[in-house]
Amino acid sequence: MRLEQLLYFVETAERYSMSLAAEVLHTSHQNISKSIRQLEDELNTSLFKRSRTGVTLSPTGKKLFIYAKEALRNIDLIYDTAHSFSFNQPVDKTVSGTINVISSASFN
């Protein structure tokens, strides 16, 4: 699971649209769609119900949305905390890396 995937997931869920999320995040609809599909494959569950008019969260997606938003808020707090100790040096908030999630629960 990549932080980028969580960001794309949250933006899409909040806007009910991959196209609008892509505009806000300055990327393509294709990148959003591919990233979310990879996240769904990794989690072995569908996060969205897709239609011609947009997307809505699946029941599992609703649960994951809460945790994903919290994770992104915590990442912002990490950067803000680091910034407060860096004597006002600019902080690069580019998010990259991998999160490994291990769970004994399954998503249905």
N, C-alpha and C positions, 0 to 999 in steps of 0.2 A: 504494500500500500504506500503510495507516494502522497506527500502533502498536496501536490498539485491536483491529484485526483479528488482529494477532499474539498479543496477550494472550488474546483469545477462542479462537484456534486452540490455543494451548498449554494453556489450562485445560481445553478440551474433550478434547484428546488425553490429558492426564494423568488425567482422570476417566472417559474412555470414554463420556461422556454430555454432550450439550448442555444438558439440563435441570439436571444437577448443576453444570455450569460456570456456568449462569445464576444459580443460587442463590448460589454463592460470590462471583460478581461483582456481585450485586445488580442484575440486569437480567432481561430476559425471554428465554425460549427463542427467541422469534421474532427478537429482536435478535441473538442468538448465531448462529442459523441464517442470517439475512440477511447478516450480516457475513462469515461464512465462505464463503457462496456467492459474494459479491462478490470475495473474495480468490481463490477458485478460478477465477472468470471472468477476473480480471485476469492470473492466472498461466497460464490456459488448461490447467488440469489438475485432477484430482480429488484432494483431500487426505485424504478419509475414505471408507471403505466404510460405508454406512449400513444399519442393520437395525432391526427393531422393538425389539430389546433394547439398542441403543446404537450406538456408532460405534467403528471401529478405523481406524488410520492406513493409508492406501494406501502403496505403496512410495515414491512421491514425497513423501507426507506424512511418512514416517519421516525422510527426508533433510532436509526443510524444518524439522521439529520441532527438530532439533539446532541449526540456525542461528537459529531464532526464539527458543529458550530463551537462547542466547548473546547475542542482541541485547537481550533484555529484561534480562538480568543486567548488560550493559554500560550500559544506561540507568540502572539502579539505582546503578551505580558513579559515573556522571556526577553524579547527584543527591547521592550521599554525599560526593563530592569537593567539589562546590560548597558543600554544607552545612558541611564542615570548614573552609572558608575564610570562611564568613559569620558567624563569631563566635557560633555557636550560635543563629542566627536560624532560626525555623521555615521549612522548605522545603516548598513545595507539590509533591507527587509526582504530580499529575494529569498523565497522559500524553496529549498531543495533538500533532497535526502530521501530516506526510506524509513517507514514505520513498520515494524514487524508486529502483527497482532496475532496473539495466540489465545484461543478461547476453547473452553470445553463445551460451550453452548453452541447450538446450531441455529441458523436463521432459516425460517420458513416463510 
